[in-house]
């Protein structure tokens, strides 16, 4: 996947403690996806909120005259 758009709003500052990120799909099409994510602190207070739009690239497909290749995962 390749990020096409990202909009993130930082709502509150945090200096320490655990944070929890929750993401949910708003639209999952064949070639594009839109996801919304919220980061909250241990008390449930929203720290940031954002949306990202992805372009889904399949291995072997062509994009701008180039063939999409998949890098082997590390680990």
Steps between C-alpha positions, in 0.01 A plus 500: 500500500604855433367797695327756276361739761549545873328743732582481870385734778697502825250579774684469832860473620630193685830472686482144633280193527353249263308595189249292305444535126174383348449490122192415298438485127256755361523368144683196364485494124692287255766768431460755782428490872419772753577439868428710808716474812481640853772499764383515864675510836440262791201712614332481158580863413552549125859599422483502121264415219567447133402358162718345235423393143700213352558375149510119500778364277504134404830328417547476124261786418619796295518854637642794303672259262668304779420151628414490871740279693462372856792526740555192718399567861776538757499310821 
